[in-house]
Each structure stands twice: as structure tokens, then as C-alpha cells.
Amino acid sequence: MKKTKPNAPASRVKGNDDPKAVDQYIAAVPEPARSTLKKVRAIIRSAAPKGATEGISYAIPTFKYKGPFFGYAAFSHHCSLFPMSGRIIEAFKTDLKNFQTSKGTIRFPVDKPPSAALVKKLVRARVVLDPDVDSIVSRIAEVLDSVLEGRKPSGLTVL
């Protein structure tokens, strides 16, 4: 499914740390997804830690706290949440059983977002994850997969 393209020029919404860029992104999204994104944004904001900022990262609205930690977006036929960590999706897989998920994405119909309680729970859990731990865990998993498949892990010197 293709991402809904905002009417605003990409230069004004891509990689911008200004909350006004998020306003522009949301304003360019058609209804009913626009109303859904406004609700999701408010829920995330209410659960985000003090000092969190908003902007556009990876061409989507993103909350940042010690780096990007939670994003959301509208697409042609669905909206998505991006907890920026597969560990969150895995940890809450029972809570997310009614949603289509992948390693880093939670998809939902444009007019049926997850409950405010669930979104807040996901945001709060994501805030406590250390970004360095995430990258270390990802790298360990990558190396283990290589070893199990009989390949030499990339970027490692074997003595």
C-alpha cells in the first residue's frame, strides 16, 4: 500500500524538527485519517516524557527523546504506529493481536485506532528502552542468524 502523499512540498516536511511540519503533514492527510492522526498525536504527547520533541523523521511525524522513539503515519488504506523497536511489538503481541503487525509497525484502519490506553502503554514502554541496547540486541541477533545459517557474520574478524 502506498503512503498518502502530503500536499506540502517534501522540503517542508522531510527531516524537519519543527512541530509545525507535523501540523503540515497532518493537514495534508485526507479524512478520516486526519482526525485519527490528531487523536493519536495527542495520546502520544500525553504519554511522552517531559523534554520530548516532535518533528518529521523518516518522512513521518515522530516524537523524539534521546533520538526518535515513536512515530505515526497515514497511508492509502490504513494508519500505522512505529514504536521504533521490534521489542515493543514483541512484548505487547497479546495486546496487539487484533492489529496487523510486522517487526517495527502496527497497522490499523484509518478510522479505528488502538485504544488510548494501549497507545499510552506502548509509548511508556518505549521510553524506558535504551536506544544503545536496541542496536546491540539487533546486532547480536544478526550475528546469531549468520552463524546459524553457516555464514560468516559481516563486520566481524574471526580469529
Buried (B, 14 or more C-beta within 10 A) or exposed (E): EEEBEBEBEEEBBBEBEBBEBBBBBBEBBEEBBBBBBBEBBEBBEEBBEEEBEBBBBEBBBBBBBEEBBBBBBBBEEBBBBBBBBBBBBEBBEEBBEEBEBEEBBBBBBBEEBBEBEBBBBBBEBBBEBEBEEBEEBEEEEEBEEBEEEEEEBEEEEEE
